[in-house]
């Protein structure tokens, strides 16, 4: 079974990994840990995501790491900083996805 997650609930995520229920994980890293709260608008949101990311790496489950970039929240410097941090965590492939603007009905 596959799962797409941002890792907000590491205990739940870890339980799924430990139970062997996941064959593949698409993991959305929102930003560099120092910028996470700005992107998520949730104080201290980086810690659970970082913990979940480590659980994923330690599990050996196949995964894809990606970031959906909203240019109003992350600039090129932020993206470079995130890329360097991810590389330091052992991420070899990181996909960037452009956020689509929200369109509201008139």
OpenMM code with the backbone's topology and positions (N, CA, C; nanometers):
from openmm import Vec3, app, unit

residues = "UNK UNK UNK UNK UNK UNK UNK UNK UNK UNK UNK UNK UNK UNK UNK UNK UNK UNK UNK UNK UNK UNK UNK UNK UNK UNK UNK UNK UNK UNK UNK UNK UNK UNK UNK UNK UNK UNK UNK UNK UNK UNK UNK UNK UNK UNK UNK UNK UNK UNK UNK UNK UNK UNK UNK UNK UNK UNK UNK UNK UNK UNK UNK UNK UNK UNK UNK UNK UNK UNK UNK UNK UNK UNK UNK UNK UNK UNK UNK UNK UNK UNK UNK UNK UNK UNK UNK UNK UNK UNK UNK UNK UNK UNK UNK UNK UNK UNK UNK UNK UNK UNK UNK UNK UNK UNK".split()
positions = [
    Vec3(0.0841, -0.1164, 0.0000),
    Vec3(0.0000, 0.0000, 0.0000),
    Vec3(0.0894, 0.1237, 0.0000),
    Vec3(0.0480, 0.2259, -0.0710),
    Vec3(0.1203, 0.3509, -0.0769),
    Vec3(0.0564, 0.4549, 0.0130),
    Vec3(0.1360, 0.5522, 0.0543),
    Vec3(0.0874, 0.6600, 0.1396),
    Vec3(0.1530, 0.7894, 0.0979),
    Vec3(0.0744, 0.8951, 0.0902),
    Vec3(0.1255, 1.0306, 0.0703),
    Vec3(0.1100, 1.1019, 0.2035),
    Vec3(0.2184, 1.1615, 0.2537),
    Vec3(0.2138, 1.2247, 0.3846),
    Vec3(0.3129, 1.3393, 0.3948),
    Vec3(0.2878, 1.4240, 0.4901),
    Vec3(0.3818, 1.5286, 0.5278),
    Vec3(0.4451, 1.4978, 0.6622),
    Vec3(0.4044, 1.3857, 0.7212),
    Vec3(0.4682, 1.3400, 0.8439),
    Vec3(0.4267, 1.4116, 0.9711),
    Vec3(0.3083, 1.4684, 0.9738),
    Vec3(0.2648, 1.5453, 1.0904),
    Vec3(0.2412, 1.4598, 1.2147),
    Vec3(0.2210, 1.3299, 1.1970),
    Vec3(0.1900, 1.2410, 1.3097),
    Vec3(0.2885, 1.1242, 1.3132),
    Vec3(0.4078, 1.1471, 1.3668),
    Vec3(0.5120, 1.0443, 1.3605),
    Vec3(0.4768, 0.9140, 1.4312),
    Vec3(0.4017, 0.9184, 1.5408),
    Vec3(0.3667, 0.7922, 1.6081),
    Vec3(0.2790, 0.7061, 1.5186),
    Vec3(0.1805, 0.7667, 1.4566),
    Vec3(0.0925, 0.6920, 1.3659),
    Vec3(0.1703, 0.6411, 1.2456),
    Vec3(0.2522, 0.7292, 1.1886),
    Vec3(0.3330, 0.6937, 1.0724),
    Vec3(0.4291, 0.5799, 1.1072),
    Vec3(0.4954, 0.5907, 1.2216),
    Vec3(0.5882, 0.4872, 1.2655),
    Vec3(0.5192, 0.3527, 1.2853),
    Vec3(0.3957, 0.3569, 1.3351),
    Vec3(0.3208, 0.2326, 1.3545),
    Vec3(0.2914, 0.1647, 1.2212),
    Vec3(0.2555, 0.2429, 1.1206),
    Vec3(0.2303, 0.1869, 0.9876),
    Vec3(0.3571, 0.1248, 0.9295),
    Vec3(0.4685, 0.1964, 0.9457),
    Vec3(0.5963, 0.1442, 0.8960),
    Vec3(0.6348, 0.0156, 0.9687),
    Vec3(0.6246, 0.0175, 1.1015),
    Vec3(0.6642, -0.0976, 1.1827),
    Vec3(0.5778, -0.2203, 1.1535),
    Vec3(0.4506, -0.1965, 1.1193),
    Vec3(0.3596, -0.3072, 1.0901),
    Vec3(0.3816, -0.3642, 0.9499),
    Vec3(0.4679, -0.3002, 0.8714),
    Vec3(0.4948, -0.3476, 0.7363),
    Vec3(0.3793, -0.3244, 0.6411),
    Vec3(0.2974, -0.2239, 0.6703),
    Vec3(0.1790, -0.1984, 0.5879),
    Vec3(0.2060, -0.1114, 0.4658),
    Vec3(0.3253, -0.0536, 0.4580),
    Vec3(0.3544, 0.0392, 0.3486),
    Vec3(0.4623, -0.0157, 0.2566),
    Vec3(0.4326, -0.0103, 0.1269),
    Vec3(0.5298, -0.0487, 0.0243),
    Vec3(0.6020, 0.0724, -0.0332),
    Vec3(0.5373, 0.1883, -0.0222),
    Vec3(0.5887, 0.3100, -0.0844),
    Vec3(0.5319, 0.4313, -0.0117),
    Vec3(0.6134, 0.5366, 0.0015),
    Vec3(0.5684, 0.6600, 0.0657),
    Vec3(0.6108, 0.7793, -0.0188),
    Vec3(0.5145, 0.8654, -0.0477),
    Vec3(0.5427, 0.9964, -0.1054),
    Vec3(0.5446, 1.0944, 0.0102),
    Vec3(0.6603, 1.1518, 0.0396),
    Vec3(0.6758, 1.2368, 0.1576),
    Vec3(0.6968, 1.3806, 0.1145),
    Vec3(0.6076, 1.4679, 0.1582),
    Vec3(0.6130, 1.6096, 0.1222),
    Vec3(0.6821, 1.6877, 0.2332),
    Vec3(0.8048, 1.7293, 0.2076),
    Vec3(0.8791, 1.8132, 0.3009),
    Vec3(0.8430, 1.9575, 0.2659),
    Vec3(0.7836, 2.0267, 0.3597),
    Vec3(0.7302, 2.1607, 0.3329),
    Vec3(0.8380, 2.2667, 0.3152),
    Vec3(0.9464, 2.2555, 0.3937),
    Vec3(1.0503, 2.3587, 0.3936),
    Vec3(1.1665, 2.3111, 0.4802),
    Vec3(1.2723, 2.3900, 0.4838),
    Vec3(1.3811, 2.3686, 0.5784),
    Vec3(1.3202, 2.3784, 0.7189),
    Vec3(1.3686, 2.2991, 0.8153),
    Vec3(1.3094, 2.3041, 0.9489),
    Vec3(1.2970, 2.4456, 1.0076),
    Vec3(1.3902, 2.5318, 0.9775),
    Vec3(1.3841, 2.6683, 1.0291),
    Vec3(1.2765, 2.7539, 0.9652),
    Vec3(1.2187, 2.7069, 0.8578),
    Vec3(1.1174, 2.7822, 0.7829),
    Vec3(0.9804, 2.7140, 0.7867),
    Vec3(0.9740, 2.5954, 0.8451),
    Vec3(0.8507, 2.5151, 0.8424),
    Vec3(0.7281, 2.5909, 0.8925),
    Vec3(0.7392, 2.6526, 1.0082),
    Vec3(0.6233, 2.7197, 1.0686),
    Vec3(0.5707, 2.8317, 0.9795),
    Vec3(0.6602, 2.8984, 0.9075),
    Vec3(0.6151, 3.0039, 0.8155),
    Vec3(0.5296, 2.9448, 0.7037),
    Vec3(0.5668, 2.8268, 0.6557),
    Vec3(0.4952, 2.7636, 0.5455),
    Vec3(0.3654, 2.6978, 0.5923),
    Vec3(0.3713, 2.6295, 0.7062),
    Vec3(0.2543, 2.5557, 0.7541),
    Vec3(0.1595, 2.6400, 0.8376),
    Vec3(0.2076, 2.7531, 0.8878),
    Vec3(0.1315, 2.8386, 0.9807),
    Vec3(0.0971, 2.7632, 1.1091),
    Vec3(0.1817, 2.6648, 1.1442),
    Vec3(0.1649, 2.5872, 1.2670),
    Vec3(0.2977, 2.5923, 1.3430),
    Vec3(0.2926, 2.6444, 1.4616),
    Vec3(0.4122, 2.6562, 1.5448),
    Vec3(0.4710, 2.5177, 1.5743),
    Vec3(0.6019, 2.5063, 1.5675),
    Vec3(0.6750, 2.3819, 1.5971),
    Vec3(0.6364, 2.2650, 1.5062),
    Vec3(0.5926, 2.2934, 1.3854),
    Vec3(0.5507, 2.1864, 1.2939),
    Vec3(0.6678, 2.1104, 1.2327),
    Vec3(0.7881, 2.1640, 1.2421),
    Vec3(0.9032, 2.0965, 1.1825),
    Vec3(0.9402, 1.9690, 1.2576),
    Vec3(0.9332, 1.9702, 1.3892),
    Vec3(0.9807, 1.8571, 1.4690),
    Vec3(0.9114, 1.7250, 1.4332),
    Vec3(0.7783, 1.7200, 1.4254),
    Vec3(0.7160, 1.5928, 1.3883),
    Vec3(0.7508, 1.5489, 1.2466),
    Vec3(0.7602, 1.6447, 1.1551),
    Vec3(0.7933, 1.6095, 1.0168),
    Vec3(0.9344, 1.5538, 1.0074),
    Vec3(1.0274, 1.6141, 1.0780),
    Vec3(1.1662, 1.5665, 1.0765),
    Vec3(1.1735, 1.4267, 1.1391),
    Vec3(1.1006, 1.4064, 1.2464),
    Vec3(1.0987, 1.2741, 1.3097),
    Vec3(1.0415, 1.1685, 1.2143),
    Vec3(0.9333, 1.2034, 1.1460),
    Vec3(0.8727, 1.1105, 1.0497),
    Vec3(0.9672, 1.0801, 0.9348),
    Vec3(1.0368, 1.1823, 0.8893),
    Vec3(1.1328, 1.1615, 0.7805),
    Vec3(1.2412, 1.0631, 0.8235),
    Vec3(1.2905, 1.0766, 0.9447),
    Vec3(1.3927, 0.9845, 0.9955),
    Vec3(1.3361, 0.8425, 1.0065),
    Vec3(1.2113, 0.8298, 1.0540),
    Vec3(1.1476, 0.6979, 1.0614),
    Vec3(1.1392, 0.6349, 0.9228),
    Vec3(1.1048, 0.7160, 0.8233),
    Vec3(1.0957, 0.6672, 0.6868),
    Vec3(1.2311, 0.6153, 0.6393),
    Vec3(1.3354, 0.6947, 0.6578),
    Vec3(1.4687, 0.6534, 0.6144),
    Vec3(1.5120, 0.5251, 0.6845),
    Vec3(1.4871, 0.5175, 0.8137),
    Vec3(1.5286, 0.4012, 0.8912),
    Vec3(1.4504, 0.2755, 0.8534),
    Vec3(1.3312, 0.2923, 0.7989),
    Vec3(1.2456, 0.1779, 0.7653),
    Vec3(1.2918, 0.1032, 0.6408),
    Vec3(1.3582, 0.1732, 0.5502),
    Vec3(1.3981, 0.1112, 0.4241),
    Vec3(1.2855, 0.1034, 0.3217),
    Vec3(1.1689, 0.1586, 0.3537),
    Vec3(1.0562, 0.1580, 0.2602),
    Vec3(1.0881, 0.2508, 0.1434),
    Vec3(1.0560, 0.2064, 0.0244),
    Vec3(1.0759, 0.2883, -0.0948),
    Vec3(0.9972, 0.4184, -0.0789),
    Vec3(1.0577, 0.5283, -0.1238),
    Vec3(0.9923, 0.6573, -0.1045),
    Vec3(1.0343, 0.7588, -0.2102),
    Vec3(0.9584, 0.8647, -0.2144),
    Vec3(0.9883, 0.9797, -0.2993),
    Vec3(0.9734, 1.1029, -0.2113),
    Vec3(1.0770, 1.1863, -0.2080),
    Vec3(1.0759, 1.3086, -0.1286),
    Vec3(1.0486, 1.4250, -0.2236),
    Vec3(0.9542, 1.5074, -0.1845),
    Vec3(0.9183, 1.6194, -0.2722),
    Vec3(0.8788, 1.7404, -0.1878),
    Vec3(0.8791, 1.8543, -0.2537),
    Vec3(0.8344, 1.9789, -0.1915),
    Vec3(0.7459, 2.0512, -0.2904),
    Vec3(0.6284, 2.0883, -0.2453),
    Vec3(0.5387, 2.1692, -0.3257),
    Vec3(0.5697, 2.3146, -0.2911),
    Vec3(0.6194, 2.3886, -0.3889),
    Vec3(0.6694, 2.5232, -0.3644),
    Vec3(0.5658, 2.6279, -0.4037),
    Vec3(0.5284, 2.7073, -0.3059),
    Vec3(0.4475, 2.8268, -0.3296),
    Vec3(0.5452, 2.9435, -0.3266),
    Vec3(0.5673, 3.0091, -0.4405),
    Vec3(0.6682, 3.1152, -0.4458),
    Vec3(0.6363, 3.2350, -0.3563),
    Vec3(0.5148, 3.2433, -0.3051),
    Vec3(0.4849, 3.3508, -0.2100),
    Vec3(0.5340, 3.3142, -0.0695),
    Vec3(0.5703, 3.1871, -0.0485),
    Vec3(0.6176, 3.1421, 0.0830),
    Vec3(0.7649, 3.1023, 0.0843),
    Vec3(0.8142, 3.0499, -0.0283),
    Vec3(0.9536, 3.0072, -0.0371),
    Vec3(1.0201, 3.0723, -0.1572),
    Vec3(1.1337, 3.1362, -0.1339),
    Vec3(1.2076, 3.1935, -0.2459),
    Vec3(1.3237, 3.1003, -0.2821),
    Vec3(1.4043, 3.1415, -0.3794),
    Vec3(1.5142, 3.0566, -0.4260),
    Vec3(1.6133, 3.0260, -0.3141),
    Vec3(1.6397, 3.1216, -0.2293),
    Vec3(1.7312, 3.0997, -0.1157),
    Vec3(1.6752, 2.9928, -0.0222),
    Vec3(1.5458, 3.0018, 0.0069),
    Vec3(1.4814, 2.9008, 0.0914),
    Vec3(1.4929, 2.7619, 0.0289),
    Vec3(1.4719, 2.7551, -0.1021),
    Vec3(1.4797, 2.6260, -0.1717),
    Vec3(1.6213, 2.5693, -0.1681),
    Vec3(1.7216, 2.6542, -0.1864),
    Vec3(1.8611, 2.6079, -0.1798),
    Vec3(1.8942, 2.5578, -0.0392),
    Vec3(1.8478, 2.6306, 0.0593),
    Vec3(1.8709, 2.5924, 0.1990),
    Vec3(1.8047, 2.4570, 0.2290),
    Vec3(1.6829, 2.4387, 0.1802),
    Vec3(1.6133, 2.3110, 0.1982),
    Vec3(1.6889, 2.1994, 0.1282),
    Vec3(1.7304, 2.2231, 0.0044),
    Vec3(1.8033, 2.1209, -0.0709),
    Vec3(1.9312, 2.0788, -0.0011),
    Vec3(2.0038, 2.1746, 0.0536),
    Vec3(2.1276, 2.1440, 0.1249),
    Vec3(2.0972, 2.0639, 0.2517),
    Vec3(1.9918, 2.1014, 0.3233),
    Vec3(1.9549, 2.0286, 0.4449),
    Vec3(1.9148, 1.8850, 0.4105),
    Vec3(1.8327, 1.8686, 0.3073),
    Vec3(1.7897, 1.7341, 0.2669),
    Vec3(1.9092, 1.6481, 0.2263),
    Vec3(2.0019, 1.7061, 0.1517),
    Vec3(2.1225, 1.6322, 0.1128),
    Vec3(2.1990, 1.5874, 0.2372),
    Vec3(2.2055, 1.6728, 0.3375),
    Vec3(2.2713, 1.6385, 0.4622),
    Vec3(2.1999, 1.5277, 0.5387),
    Vec3(2.0715, 1.5106, 0.5123),
    Vec3(1.9929, 1.4041, 0.5748),
    Vec3(2.0046, 1.2734, 0.4973),
    Vec3(2.0690, 1.2791, 0.3814),
    Vec3(2.0864, 1.1582, 0.3014),
    Vec3(1.9924, 1.1473, 0.1827),
    Vec3(1.9144, 1.2509, 0.1563),
    Vec3(1.8223, 1.2480, 0.0422),
    Vec3(1.9034, 1.2626, -0.0859),
    Vec3(1.8875, 1.1665, -0.1756),
    Vec3(1.9603, 1.1704, -0.3023),
    Vec3(1.8766, 1.2287, -0.4146),
    Vec3(1.7450, 1.2154, -0.4044),
    Vec3(1.6563, 1.2686, -0.5088),
    Vec3(1.5423, 1.3436, -0.4413),
    Vec3(1.5264, 1.4679, -0.4812),
    Vec3(1.4245, 1.5550, -0.4238),
    Vec3(1.3504, 1.6217, -0.5394),
    Vec3(1.2208, 1.6060, -0.5407),
    Vec3(1.1404, 1.6638, -0.6482),
    Vec3(1.0749, 1.7934, -0.6035),
    Vec3(1.0791, 1.8896, -0.6904),
    Vec3(1.0137, 2.0178, -0.6669),
    Vec3(0.8851, 2.0201, -0.7474),
    Vec3(0.7775, 2.0557, -0.6816),
    Vec3(0.6481, 2.0703, -0.7486),
    Vec3(0.6018, 2.2142, -0.7307),
    Vec3(0.5557, 2.2737, -0.8352),
    Vec3(0.5043, 2.4103, -0.8289),
    Vec3(0.3608, 2.4075, -0.7771),
    Vec3(0.3329, 2.4903, -0.6778),
    Vec3(0.1961, 2.5008, -0.6262),
    Vec3(0.1077, 2.5648, -0.7328),
    Vec3(-0.0117, 2.5127, -0.7449),
    Vec3(-0.1071, 2.5707, -0.8379),
    Vec3(-0.1886, 2.6768, -0.7655),
    Vec3(-0.2101, 2.7907, -0.8293),
    Vec3(-0.2897, 2.8937, -0.7634),
    Vec3(-0.4337, 2.8447, -0.7404),
    Vec3(-0.4888, 2.8858, -0.6299),
    Vec3(-0.6267, 2.8499, -0.5992),
    Vec3(-0.7177, 2.9418, -0.6769),
    Vec3(-0.8117, 2.8821, -0.7473),
    Vec3(-0.9114, 2.9630, -0.8175),
    Vec3(-1.0446, 2.9443, -0.7481),
    Vec3(-1.1085, 3.0532, -0.7219),
    Vec3(-1.2375, 3.0484, -0.6532),
    Vec3(-1.3490, 3.0850, -0.7502),
    Vec3(-1.4615, 3.0160, -0.7392),
    Vec3(-1.5746, 3.0504, -0.8265),
    Vec3(-1.6221, 3.1927, -0.7971),
    Vec3(-1.6685, 3.2565, -0.8986),
    Vec3(-1.7167, 3.3959, -0.8810),
    Vec3(-1.8575, 3.3997, -0.8337),
] * unit.nanometer
topology = app.Topology()
chain = topology.addChain("A")
for resn in residues:
    res = topology.addResidue(resn, chain)
    for name in ("N", "CA", "C"):
        topology.addAtom(name, app.Element.getBySymbol(name[0]), res)
